[in-house]
Amino acid sequence: MPMPWPGLLNDKYRQAVRIMKITAFIMLVCTLHVSAGSYSQSITLSEKEAPLTKIFKAIEKQTDYIFFYNVDWVKKTEKVNVQVKDMPLHQVLDLLFKDQPVSYSITGKMITVFPKKNDDSQYDNNNKIALPIDIRGKVVDENGKPVPSVTVTVKGTKKQTITNGVGEFSISDVSDNAVLIFSSVNMESFEINVSGQKEILAKLKTKTSQLDEVQVIAYGQTTKRLQTGNVATVKAEDIEKQPVGNPLLALEGRVPGLFITQESGVIGGPVTIRIQGQNSIAKGNDPLIVIDGVPYYSNMPITGNEGALFPSNINGTNPSALAFINPADIDRIDILKDADATSIYGSRAANGAILITTKKGKSGTPKANINIQKGWSQVAHFIELLNTREYLDMRYEAYKNDGIDWTASSFNNKDLTLWDTSHYTNWQKELIGGTAHHTNINASLSGGVPAAQYLVGCTYTKSGTVFPGNFANESAGMHFDLNNSSSGQRLHMDLSGSFLTNRNQLPGIDFTNQAITLAPVAPHLYSTDGTLNWESDASGSSTWTNPLNSVYFQTTDIRTNNLLGNFNLSYHILDRLEIKANVGYSRLQTNDYNAVSIGYFAPENRDYTPSPRAAQYGNRSMKSIITEPQVVYNGRINKGILNGIAGFTFNQQSWEYNLYAGKGYSNDESLRNPQAALSLTSSSGYSLYKYVAGFGRVTYNWEDTYLLNAALRRDGSSRFGDKNKFHNFASVGAAWVFTQSAFLKKNLKWLSFGKLKASYGNTGSDQIGDYSYLSLYNNISVGVPYQTVPSLVSNGLSNPYLQWEETRKAQIGLDLGFLNDRILLSSTLQRNRSSNQLLPYELPVMTGSSAIIQNFPATVQNTSLEFLLNTVNIKSNRFKWNSSFNFTIPKNKLIAFPDIENSSYASSDLVVGKSLGSKKVFHFAGVDRTTGKYQFTDAKGTLVPLPDYFNDRFALVDLSPKFYGGLQNSIEFKGFQLDFLFQFTKQKGVPVFYSATPYVAPGSFSTTSSNQPATVLERWQKNGDQAPIESYTTGYSFGLGYLYLSDAAFKDASFVRLKNVSFSWNLPSQWGKKLHIQNCRLYVQGQNLLTITNYKGLDPENQSITALPPLRTITTGVQLTF
């Protein structure tokens, strides 16, 4: 069917030219199942007196071929009668064109119709000499969008040009019977016969090879084939298969060079992200996170009410702000690692960058999508603890070892004398053994035409908890994208945004530690009358603190609103020149309330005056606004394509918080009213960060063979004083696609792709906190203010000479493709060196401040070897099997710290030549066979029970991962699909082996912490015993404290985890037609299903007994498309 193109095609051919189109064979065609091309496709037709144009349409619907023809020529043809069933395409074509004035030829996926000789003398080369003509045209993709940077070549000549930013091209003095070749980095190559046409509309097909997929980079796009940097991508199809609430968790085990630790299984808990290791000793190692061009906080700021917001602020990591981003809204996540990829972001991306792109509208008929899922989560593994008999024997033996009569009332022995020693409670099951229920609903509507597209989506999520009680975390949100182009495609606008509101009423406490350490003979949770049991003694005093007091009498209510908006405007002022502007805004706001009513306290403490009732009211707000004007050039120099971009960044971020704490409320009903408090204290904070930069990048591509990329950026940050407020960052990357060589193409046909790439550059870091270069003061409350004037206390001395930390990154990589890219191997060796480290310099007390921030001449080096292997194992019409394997060997080292032995860091864990993850520890020498106590080797080699902290920590333990990676498989059979991912890590950690905590020795008692792991049963009992555990004691064990500072405390914590499984079934299309739906997919998904490890503890990933481990989650759902 011919397509008009007003303003581009002349009147004669406006209704005559048929659009050209290419379609490629399916990506990485299985070598065991080779397609037979055009001759394998079968046609079924039943038409009488039908024009050829109608037959052409029918064939296009049944195949992936397209007809190209001149309407005037086809008008001369006769109508046809055709009745065929499952006939090969070429036989049908021969039948159609028999006795017609036109014939056909097949090139790729295009069927060109042309006059037979002597039927149109105008195109008879025997009667007419070809005359030169001028041609102009436009190139669009299969969705009608213009395609820039397409090379248009006159076949057999050196004459060529490229399309501009709106897909237009022009080329002069071309023979009227010439052939034009269209080629692009991510589009299928295409040839077209000019046949006298002066205006052409070419419709190209996007390539389906992994190497030619669009790769998002800073301020632009490229392809994996032509990228010079180190960039990895996780797409929506992989994110959607994982039942996670935080999109960062969808990256675990999938990206080489990216190490992620889920610090807590609590919803919205902390997540640690490291891209290619730890660069800074102390001042920030988080990557830059950008959502649709808008910088976004990776973590929430501290306000003092974190126990209410998220109960697991652990390991120095704040709660993750990404918990308020809906994973279903994300189209792709790109991870930028090396200098070539990140230096254009300057100081913000010293630790790499994570670019999150949300879903956009696409051309096509309106499409509605609904996804409903229901899930369940549980703790996957419990620690083997002592049962009642084992616990009591431990306690009795401890008293015996200490020579104490346990029946004496003067000792802390409530568990033996007052509590019921005949019963057993599994506290892990009671406190963290519940099932968290999840409900998630996502719906979206999208569609549009080539000039305008839209997408609108909404979501609702409700998640419970494994802790006791009926609590929930609920979220509702919406996401939209609207983009529009002018009729000439020169003006383009894109507006996108999302809003999510969340209400978190989960308990403000993590029960994990109590679940492990409560004695198995601890009292029952409830009394016979159903009230909380406080197990009072004869005097009426409670003998324990019931852990459920926080469930029933502590109220947590946190309300969060997260708004993101982005507006892009671009205009092609010239064919090769485009101006752009990006404006973005984000605001994350929380209002939190945490109160304890009178029932929270033991009955004997409830009548105190003033009342022990207390409440906290807090709010925080994080805002970011960014404006980035840009100029983009796209042109051609000689045989290469030159792209350039220059622009400015203006970014302002602020955060503030207010916290009010009230005490002495007269009744529970007034707890939400701050004015009802007998006493009310407050604290607040505000911080403003301003950032300005100018940047530029030039990319040159010589015939898709030689690639060069250079970037430069000058940053200015408000976190530094006037002496060093600005700094320059630059990088250069180059690549050689050596398989473009004619020699290799001819002699190494099995090697379908080969690229050698390298990059070098520097980035910086300003993650030191705001106002660090200034003298800071805090207000301090005193009983009697001096002269009634508020008092101040120093909180930091000024240092206007603070400089940027600087990281120099070098990388070399090799990318290979085998067997028509069925096997793709990428290997990268990188080295990052971070210098000018920002650290506190300790000061004498007389200065009024404990330290001042300054730059130290220390250098940290990170090296890593990264591998990524993607294979298409089997690919046929019914069965497909793809695999992906990634593997990283990291190495972190402090390579320089001049004069460290004479600095305040001499006693720290920093050791030149060793990893930042290393710890100076004592050397454990086992249990003394005579005394039954732990012993250690001092610096002189002597066995001692109590080593010296400063002199005897000569052993080193490295807690950095030795290697990590993942293995992913995707198998499709007919309508069924199975995906699974194994994640693995080689590392050391602190197990729960010698005791439950470092502070409570086996045999001692505390009402909240006295049970022990079953491993303590292997203890020393008598002279001569050889055992790993020292003798039991009722008191404090200094040896146990030293043991946790020794090499014995760190054991193998390596693991292999079945991280994700997704199994789905797509209903047959004929069923969908009957139900009036385009597609229906039923699925089951699982996360953290199985862990293989020797680690003794709840989980080898977060290695904690105070924070909930990552949960095992199973979901089922249905996805409908209309």
N, C-alpha and C positions, 0 to 999 in steps of 0.2 A: 504494500500500500504506500503510495507516495505521500510524503509529509511536506507541507509548505513551510517556508522559513521567511516570513515577512522581513523586509529590510536587508536580506542577505542574498536571496536568490532573485534572478531577474524574472521578468514577467513570462518569458517564453518557457522557462523551466520550473516556475513556481509550483505548478501542479504536475510537473513531469518527473521530477527527480526522486528516486526512491532512496530512503536513508540507508547508508552503509552500516553494517554492524559486524563485530567479531564476537564469537564465543569460543572459549578454549576448552580443550579436554579437561576432565576433572583433575585436580592437583595431584601430582606425583602418582601417575597411573601405575598400578601394580605391574611389575615386570612379568609376573606369572600370568597376568590376565590382560593381554594387549588388546586394545580396541582395534576394531577393523575399519575405523574411520567412517566415511560417508556410506560405504557400501554395506554396513551392517545395520543401518537404521531401516525399519520397515514402515510402510505407509498403508493406511486403509482409507479408501475413498469410495463415495457413491454419489456421483453428480451427473446431471443431464443438462446439455446446452448451457454449460457454465463458462463464463469468461476465465481466461488464464489468471487474472488478478485474484479471483475468488479461490482458485485452486492453490495459488501461491500462499494465501493466508492460511488455508487448511494445512498445508505442509509445514509452515512455520510453527503452527500450534503443536504439531506432532513431533517436531524435531527441534534441534537447537541451531538450525540453519536460517539464514536470512537471504531474501532475494533483493538484488539491485538491478534496476531497469529504468528505462525511459518510457514514460507513459505513451508517447507518440508511437514508439515502436510496437508496444504491446497492443495498441488499438488496431493495428493492421492484422492481428492474429484472428483465427477462427475460434468460435466456441467449441468446447470439447465435451464428449461423453466419456466418462471414466467410471469403471467399476472394478476396483482391486481390493485385495485383502492381504495384509502382511507381505506386501511386495517390497523388495529392496528399493531404496531411494533412486538409484541410478536407472533402474528399469522403468520406474514411474516417470522420471524425467524424459527418458528416451521416448516413451509413449506419448507424452504431452507435446513434445516439440516435433514429432513426426509430421511432415507435410505442412509445417508452419514456416513463415518467413523469417523467424528468429531461431537462434540456437542458444546454448548455454555453456558455461564453464564453471568449475568449482575450484575456488581458492580458499583453503582453510575451511572456514564455516560460512563462506559467502558464495552464493550462486548468482553469477553475473549473466544477465540476459542481453544479447547483442544481435544485430541484424546479420542474416546470412549474406555472404558476398553476392554482389550484383543486385541485392534487394534494396540497398541504399547506397547509391554511388558516392554520397558525401563521405562515407567511411570506408570506401574501397581504396586501399592503398595503391592499387594498380592504376587508378584513374586520378588520384589527388595527392599532391605533395603536402605533407604535414606542415602547417603554419604555426609560428609561435604565438602564444596567447598569454595574458596575465591572469593569474588565478588568485582568488581570495576565498576564504572559507572559515569554518569554525569546527572545533572538535569538542564533542561532549561525551560523557560516559553513559552507561546504560540507564542511568536515572535522569538524563538530560542536563546534568550539571556540567559547566564548562571545565575543560581539563587544560591547565597551563603547562608550560615546559615540555610540550610534545614536539619532538623533532620531526619535521616534514622534509623528506628528501625526494628529489627527482631521481628515479631509479636509473642506474647506469651513468650518473653524472655526480659531480661534487657540489651541485647546487642544492642548498638546503636552508631551512629557517626553523624557528621554534614558535610555538603559540604563545601569546601574551597571557596576562593574568586572567583574562576572560575567555580564553580558548581560541582567540582569533589569530589568523595568519594570512600572509600574502606572499606570493612568489611570482616573479616576472620572467618573461621570455621562456615559456615552457611550451614544448611541442604539444599540439592539440591531441596527439595520441600517446602521450607519455603516461608513465605509471608513477603514482605518488606512494611513497612508503611512510607510514605513520608509526613512530616508535616512542616509547616512554618507559620510565623506570618501573612503573607499576601498572601499565596497561599492555594488553596483548598487541604485538606488532600487526600491522594491517596494510594491505596494498589495494590500490584502487586505480582503475583505468580512467584517465581524464575524459577521453571520448568527446573532446570539444567543449566540455563544461568549463565555464569561467568562475562559477561559484559552487562551492562544495560544502556539504554538511557531513562530517564524518562522526560516526558513533562507534566508540571503542568499548571493548570489554575489559574490565579490571582483571588483572592476573590473579590466579588462585594459588600460586606457589607461596610457601611461607616466606621465602626471600623477598617477595615483591609486595608483601602486605605493608600497609601504611605503618610507619613507626613514628610515634609522637616524640619530639624532642623539644628543648627549650625554644620557645618562640617560632615553632615551625614543625614541619613534617619531613620525613625522608622514608626510605625503605631499608629493610635489613640488608639488602644486597649492596646498597650504596652508603650505608652509615659508616663513619670513621670512628665513632665513639663506642663506649660500652654501655648499651642500653638493653634492658629486659622488659618484657611485657607480660602481664596477666590480664586476660580478657574476661568480659562479662560471662561468657559461657562457662568459665572455670569458677568464677566468683559465685554464680548462682547455684552451683552444685554443692556449696558448702553452707551448712546451717550455722553461720556465725553472725554476731551482732556488730562486730567491729571489722571493717573491711581490711585492716592490716593483718588480721589473723588469716585471711584468705591467701596471703602471700607465703605463709610458712611452708618450707620444703620445696618451693617451686622456682626459686630464683637463685642462681649462683652468686655468691658474694653478699647475700642478704641474710643476716642472722636475726631472728625474731624470737623473743621470749615472752610468753604469756605469764605474767607475774601472779595472776589470780584468776580463779574461775568465776568470781563475782561479776555480774553484768556491769560492763563499763570499767572494769578494773584496769590496772596499769599494764602497759605493753612496752617493752624495751626493743628499740630498733637500732641495728648497727649495720651500716653499709661499708663493707671492706674494712672493718675493724674500728678500734678506738683510737682517734687521732689526738684528742686533748686529754691531758692528765686530769684536769679538774673542772674545766669551764665549758662544758656543753659538747655532746656528741650526737645530738639528734639531727636527723636530716631535715632539709627544707621540704615542707609539704605544700603543694599548690593544687587547689581545686578549681578547675576552669579558669585558670589564670589568676586566682586570688590566693595569696599566702594564708595558710591556716595553722592555728596552734596545734602542735602535736600533743601537748599535755595541758591539763588545767592548772592554773596558778594556785598556790597554797593560800588559804585564808585563816586557818585555825579551826575550821569546822569540817575537816576531811572525814572524820569518823562518821558524820552524818551523810555526807555526799557519797563517798565510797568507803566501805569499811576496810579496804586493803591498800593503804598507802605504804608500800613496802619497798625495800631495796633502794630507797632514795628516788623512786620513780613516782611521779604524780599520776593521778587518774587520767586516762586517755580521753582527749577531746574528740577523737575519731569515733567514739561510741555514739555520737549524735549525727552521724552520717549514715543514711540508709544504703546498705550494700546493693539493694535492687535498683538504685538510681544510677549505678556506676556502669559505664560502658567499657572502660579499660583503666588499668593502672600501669604506668610506665616508671621504671626505676632507672635513674641516671647515676652512673657510678664514677666514671673517669673524668679527668680534667677537660677533655674535648667536649664532653656532654654537659658539664656542670659549670665551667668557669664563666660562661656568659651570665650566670646567676650571681657570680661574685661571692661575697662573704657569706651570703645566706646559704650557700650550697657546699660549704667546706666539707661537710659530712655526707655529701650526696643529696639527691633530690628525688622525691616521689611525686609524680604528676598524676592526679586523678581527673579523668575526663568523664563527665556524666553523659547520659544518653541524650541523643539529639533526634529531632524529627527527620523523617525520610520521605522521599517522594513515593507516591502510590495511593491506592484507595485507602480510605480510613480503616484502621486496624485496631481492634480492642483486644486487650490482653488481661486476663485475670489469673492470678496465682494465689492459691490458698494452701497453707500448710499447717500441720499440727505436729508438735514435737515434745520430746521428753529428755531430760538431762539427769544424770546421776554421777556421783563420785565413782570413778572406775576401779579404784583399788584402795583397800584399807591396810593399815599397818597391823601386823600381828602383835598384840599387846598381851600382858599378863592377865590370866583369868583370876577368879576370886581365890582359889586355892594357892596358886603361884604367888599372887600378890601378898596374901597373909603370911605365907612362909618367908617371903622376902623381908617383910616387916619384923617378924619374930627373930629371924636370923640377924638382922641389923642390930636389934637391941642386945642380943646375945654377944655379938662381936664387940659392942661398946660397953659390955658389962653393966647394963642397965635393966632394972626390973620394969618391964613394960606396964605392969599393973599399977604402978605408982601414979597418982593423979596429977603430979606436978609436971608431967611430961605431955607433949603434944601428941596424944594418941587417941583422938576422938574416933578415928576409924576402927580402932580395936576395942574401945570400951563403950562407946555410945552408939555407933552405927551398927546396923544389922549385918553381921559378917556371914550370914547364910545365903545371901542373895547375890546375883551377878547382873550388872547392867553393861551392855555394850554401848558405850557412849558415842562411838563413831556412828553407829546405826541411829542412835537417838537424836544426835545433834547435827550431823551432816549426811545422814543416810536417806534423806527424803528424795522425792522425785519432783524436779522442777518442770512445770508444764509451760509450753510455748505455743502461741498462736500468732500467725503472721499472714496478713492479706495485702497483696499488692495488685493494683489495677492501673492500666494506662490506656490512653487513646492517642494514636499517632496517624500521620498521613500528610498529604500535601501534593503540590505540583513542583516541577523543577524550579520555579521562581519563588516558592514559599512553602515551608514545611512547618509542622507543629508537633509537639508532644506534650501531653499532660498526664501526670501520674499521681496516685495517692497511695498511702500505706497506713496500715495499723498493725501494731505489735503489742503483745502482752506476754510477759515472761514472769514466771514464778521463781521460787528458790528451793534449794535442797535443805535449807534450815527449817526448824520448826515454825509453825504458824502459817496463816493464809495471807501472804503478802504478794504484791505484784509491782512490776515495773512496766508502765504503759507508755506507748509512743504513738503519735499520729502525725502525719506529715504529707506534704505534696511537693511535686517537682514539675517544672515546666520548661519548655524550650520553644522559642519562636524565632525563625530566621526567614529573611526575605531578601530578594535580589531585584534590582531594577530590570526592565525589559532588555537592556543591553548588557546585563550582568556586570556592569561597572561599579555599581553601588551595592554593597552588601551589609546587612544588619543582622545581628544575632543577639537575642536577649534570653538569658536563662536564669533560673533561680530555684531555690528550694527553701522550704520552711518545715521545721520539725519541732513539735512540742512534746515534752516528756514529763511524766510524773513518776517519781521513784519513791515507793513506800516500803522498800525492803528493809530488813532490820539493820540498824546502825552499828552492828557488831558482827565480827567473823567468829563463828563458834569452833573453828578448826582446832585451835590450841587446846581448848577445854575438852574437845572430843577425844584428844589423844592423852591428856594428862590427868583427867579426873579418875579417881580411884574406882575400881569396879564395884566396891562396896559402898560407894557414895549413896546418900539417901535417894529414895524414890522422888520423882519430880512432883507428884501430886499426892496430897493427903487423901484420906478416905472420903472426905466430903467434896473432893474435886478442886479444892483450892491449892495454890502452890505450897509445897512442903518446905518448911524452913528447918525442920528437924531440931526443935528446941530441946535444951537440956533441962535438968530439974529446976534450974533457976529461971527458966523462961528465955534464956539467950539462944539465939540461933547458932547452930554448929556448922553451918555452911551457907554459901551464897547460891541460891537456886539460879542456875543459868538461864532459866526461862523468864526471869524478872525483866529482861530487856525485850522479850517477845511480847509480853502482855502490858508492861507498864513503861516502856520507852517508845515514844512516837517519833518516827522519822518521816518527813515529807519534803521532798526536794522537787521543785518544778523548774524545768529548763526549757528555754526557747532558743533555737538555733536558726539563724537566717543567713542565707548566702545568695548573692546576686552578682551577675556579670553581664556587661553590655559591650559588644564588639561592633565597631563601625569601620568599614574599609571602602576606599574609593580609588579606582584606577584613573589617575589624572592623565597618564600617558600609557601607550601600549605596554611599556616595560617598567612603568613606575607606579607604585601603589602606596597610598598613605593609609595608616591604620591607627585606631585608638582603642584601647582596652581600659574599661573602668570596672572595678570590682569592689564589693563591700561584703563584709561578714560581721556578724554579731552573735556571740554566744552569751546568754544571760541565765543565771540561776538564782533562785530564791529558795533557801533551805531553812528548815525548822526541825529542831531536835529537842525533845523534852522528856523528862522523867517525872512521872507522877508519884504519889506517896506510896503506892503499892510496890514500887521498885525497891524500896529499902526494907531491911529486916524489921519485923514488927516492933522490936524493942527500940528502934531508932526513929520511929515515925512521929513521936510526940515531942521531938526536940523543938526548941525555940531559938532562932527562927526555923521555920519549916525547911526540911531538906529538899523540897521540890525545886527543880531547876529547869531552865529552858535556854536555848540558844537560837538566835534569829540571824540569818546571814544572807547576803546577796553579793553577787560578783558579776562583772560584765567585762567581756573581752571584745574589742572592736578592731577592725582592720579595714582601711580603705586604700586602694591602689589605683594609680593612673599611669598608663604606659602608652604615650604616643610613639609611633614607629613609621619608618619609611622603608619600603621593600623594593628592591630592583631585581629584575629577572631578564637576563639578556644572553647574547651569544658572542663569544670571542673565538674566532677561528673555528676549530672543531669541538669546542667545549661550551658548556653552559655555565654561566656565571650568575650566582645568586648573592645578593647582599641585603643586609638588614641593619638599620641603625635606629636607636631610640633612646628614650629616657624612662626612668622609673621614679615615681614619687609615691612613697609608701609611709603610712602612719598607722601605728598600732598602739593601743592603749588598753590597760586593764585596771580595774578598781574593785575594791571590796569593802564591805562594812559588816562588822560582826558585833552583835550585842548579846551579852550573857546576863540572865536574870536569876536571882535566888530569892528564896523566902516567900513563895506564893502561898496564899492562905487556903486555896483549894485547887483541885485538879482542873476545874472548868475555866479558870482564869489563866492557864498556862500560855495560851496563845496571845495574851495581851501583855506586852512588855511593861506597860504602865502599872500592872498589878504586882510587879516584883518589888520586894522590900529593898533590894539593892540591884543596881543595873550598871554594868561596866561595858565599855565599848572599845573597839579597835578598828582601824581602817587603814587602807593603803591605796595608793594611786601611782601609776607608772605610765609614762608616755615615751614612745620610741619613734624616732623619725629617721627615715632612710631615703637617700637620693642617689641616683646612679645614671651614668651614661654608658651605653653599650653598643657594640657593633660586631657583625660577623660577616665573613666572606666565604662562600663555598664555590669551588670550581670543579666541574665534572668534565673530564676529557674522554668523550666517547664511551662512557660507562666503564672506563678502564683505569684511569688515574684520577684519584679523588683527593681534594685538598680542602681543609676546613680550618679557618683561623678566627679567633674571637678575642675581643678586648673589652674590658669593663673597668670603669673607675667608680668606686663606691665611696659614699660618705655616710657615716653613722653617728647618731647622737650619743652613742655609748662611749665615745672617746673625746678627749679634750682637744683644744684648738691646735695643739702641737701635732697631732696625728689623726685628724678627723677623716682624712681621705686616704685611699690606697688604690693601687692599680692591680688588676688581675688579667692574665692573658693565657691563651692556650693555642696549640696548633695540632691538628690531626691530619694524617695522610693515610691513604689506602691504595693498594694496587690489586685490581681484579685480574690476576694473571691468566685465568681461563678464557679471557677475551682474545688471547693469542691464537692466531690461526694454526700454529704448529700444535698447540695443546688440543685445540678442538679436533684436529685431524688424528692425532696419535694417542690421545688419552680420552677416548670417548666415555669411559666409565667415570671420569672426573668431570662432573657437570658444572661445578662451581669451585673457585678457589680465590681467596682474598687474603692478602697480608696487610695488616693495619698497625699503626702506631700513633701514640699521642703523648704530648707533654704539656704541662701548664701548671699554673698555681691558682689556688683559691685561698680564701681567708675566713676567719671566724670572728664574729663579734658577740658570741654567746657568753657574755660576762655579766649580764644583768644591767639594768639601767642605772645611770648616775654613779657608776663605780669610780669614776675619775674625780668625783666631788667629795668634799667633806660632808658627811651625812650625820644627822642627829635624830634620835627618837625621843618622844615624850615619855616620861617616867612618872608613875604615880607614887607619892610619898604621903605618909600620914599627916605631917604638918609641913606644908610648902613654905619654903624660905621666902619671907616677905610676901606671902600669898601669891608668889609668881610661879607658874608651871615650870617644872624642872626638865632639863634635857640631858641626854646621855649620848656620848659619841657612838656612832655606828659605822665608822669608816673614815679614814683620812684621805685627803685629796691626792691624786697623782695625775696631773695633766699630761704626763709623758707616756701614758699607756699606749701600747701599739697592738696592732692586729696579730693574732696568731695566724701563721701562714702555713699552708700545706702545698707542697710541690708533688704533683702526681705524674708518674710515667707509666706507660702501658705499651705492650706489644701483643698482638693477637693474630690468630690464624683461623679463618673460617673455610670449611671445606664442604662440598656437596658431592654425593656419589649417586650413580644410577638415576639420573634425571631428578636429582634432589630428593630422592626417597630417603637418603641418609644425609643428615646435616650435622656436622660437628663443628663446634666453636670452642676454641681454647684461648685463654687470656692469662698473661702474666703481668701483674701490676705491682708497683712499688710507690707508696705514699710516704712522704717525710714531712712531719709537722713540727715546726720550730717556733721559737719566740713564745713559749708556753706561759700562759697567764695563771699565776699561782699566788696564794697569800704568802707574804714575807713576814715572819713573826717578829714582833716588837716587844721591848721591855714594857712591863705594866705601867711604869711611870709616864709613858707617852699618852695614856688614856685610851689606847686602842690595842687590841691583841695582835692585829696584823694589818698590813696594807697590801693591796693588790698591785703586783708589778710583773713585768716580763722577765722570765728566766731563760737562759741560753740552753734550754733542754730540747732535745730532738727525739720525737717518737717516730718509729718506722713501722709501717704495715705493708707486708707483702702477701700476696695470695696467688694461687694458681686455680683458675676457674675453668670448669669443663661443662659443656652443654651438648647433649646428644639427642637429636630428634630423629625418629625413624618411622617410616611407613612400612610396617611389617607385611601387611596384607591389605589389598584394596581391590574389591570387586563390586559388582552391583549389589550383592546381598551381604557381603561380609567385609568389615573394615577393622583394622587393628593398628593403632598408632601408639608409640611409646616416647617418653621423654625422660632423660636421666640427667641430673645435674650434680656436680661434685665440686667442693671447694676445700682447698688446703690453705688455711690462713696462718700467718706468722706475725705476731706483734712483738716489738722490741724497743726498749729505751736505749737508743744508741749513743746518747750523749747527755750528760748533766755535769758540767764542769764544777769542781769543788763541792760536790754533793756531800762528801764526808765531813765538811766543815760547816754545812748549812743546817737549818732546822729540819731538813728532810733526811738527815743521816739515820735517824731511827725509824723512818717510815718504811713502807714496803717497796719503795722504789729502789731498783738495782740496775745499774748500767749493764747492758747486755742481756737483760731479761725482760719478760713480758710485763705490761702494766697489770695483767691479771695474776701476777705472781704475788705470793705472800711469804714473808719471812716467818718461819715457824720453828718451834723446838723440834728436836729429833726424839721421837718416842722410842723407848727401850723396853716396852712391855711392862708386865706386872712382876714386881719383886716376889720371887718364890718364897721368901722368908716372911716378909711383912704383909704381903697381899695388897700393896699399894702401887700406884703407877709410878714409874721412874723414867728419867730422861737423861740424855747425854749432854753434858755441858760443853762449852767451847774447848775445854782441855781434854775431852774424851772421858771424863769421869761420870759415873752413874750417880744422879742426884734425884731426890724426890721433888724438890722445888727449885727449878732453874731460875736464872736471872733474866728478867725480861729484856734488858738492854744489851746484854752481852752474849746470851746463849741462843738467840734465834738465828742460827746459822744455816738451817735447812730451808729450802725453797720449794714451794708447791705452786704449780701453774694451773690456774682455773680457766684459762682461755680454751676455747674449743680447738681440738686438734684437726678435725675435719667435720664437715656436715654436708648434707645434700638431700636429694629426694628422687624417687622413681615413680613416674606417673604412667598409667596405661589407660587407653580408651578403646573399647571394643563395641562395635555395632553389628548387629545381625537383624536384618529386616527392620522391624520397628523397635527392637530392643537395643538399649545402650547401657554398658557397664563402664564406669570410670572409678579408678582407685589410685590412691597416692600413699606411698610409704615415705616417711620422713626418718632420717637417721642423724645422730650426732655422737661424736667421740669426745668425751669430756670427763672432768672430775667434779665432785661435789661433796657436800657434807651430808652423810646419811644419818638416819635415826638408828644408831647401833649401840653406842656406849651408854646412852641414857636418852630420855625423851627431850630434855633440855639441858644446856650446859650448867644450869644453876641448881638443879635438884638431883642429888646423888641417889642412885638406887638404894632403897631402904629408908630414906627420909620421907617426911610427910608434910604436906601442905593441903589445906582444904580444897584448893583449886588445882594443885599440880603435884601428883605423887605416883601415878601409874607409870610403868616403864615398858619398853619394847621387850618382846620375848627373848631377844638376844642376850639380855642381862643374866639369864639363867646360867650362862657359861662363865660363872664367877669363880674367884679364888675362895677356897673354904678352909684349907689347912696348909701347914708348912710343907713346901715341896710341890704344891699344885702348880701346874702350868696352864694358865687360863688367860683369855683376852680381856676379861672384866675384873676390876679390883673387887675386894671384899665389900659387902654391904655395910652401910653406916647410916645412923639416924641423923647425923649432923652434916655440916657443909664439907665437901671434899675439895680441898685446894688442888689436889692432883687432877680431878675431873676438869676443873677450870683450865689448868695448863694443858690437859690433853686436847681440848678444843682449840688450843693455839699451837698444836703440834701437827706433824705430818700424818699422824694416825687418824686425824679427824677428816681427812680428805681422801675419799675412795672413788672408785670408778662409778660414774653416773651416766655412762653411755646408754643409748637406747635406740631401738628401732620401733617406730610407731606407725600403725595403720591409721594415717591421719584423716583420710577421707575416703568414703565409698558412696557412689551415687549409682542407683539402678533405676532406669526409666523405661517406659513403654509408650510409644506413640500409636494411638488408635489408627487403624487402616483408613486411608483417605476416603474410601467409599462409605465407611461408617460415618465419617465426619459430614459428608454431603447429606446423608439422611438426617443427621442431627442439626444441620445448618451451621456447622462450625468449620473453620479452616483447619484447626488442629486441636487435639486433646492429648495431653501428656500426663501420665500417672507416674509417680516416682517415690522412691524411698532413698533417704540420705542419712549418712552417719558421719560423725566427727569424733576423733580420738577413741576409736573402737577397740584397739588392741595395742598394748605396749610390751615390748620384749626388753627386759633390762635386769641387771643384777643390783640395781640401786635399792637400798633399804630405806624406804620412806613412802610418802603418799604419791609423789610424782617426780621423775628426774628432770623435768623441765623447769619448774619453779623452785624445787628443792626447799620447800618451806613447811613448817609445822604451825605457822601462824596465819597463813593465807590459804584459802580454798584452792585446791589443785584444778587444772583445766578439766572440765567435765566431759564425760562421754555423752554424746547427744545423738538421738535418732529422730528423724522427722519423716512424715509422709505427706504427700500433697498432690494436687491436681493443677495443671496449667491449661487454660483454655484460650484459644485465639479465635476471634470472630472477624 
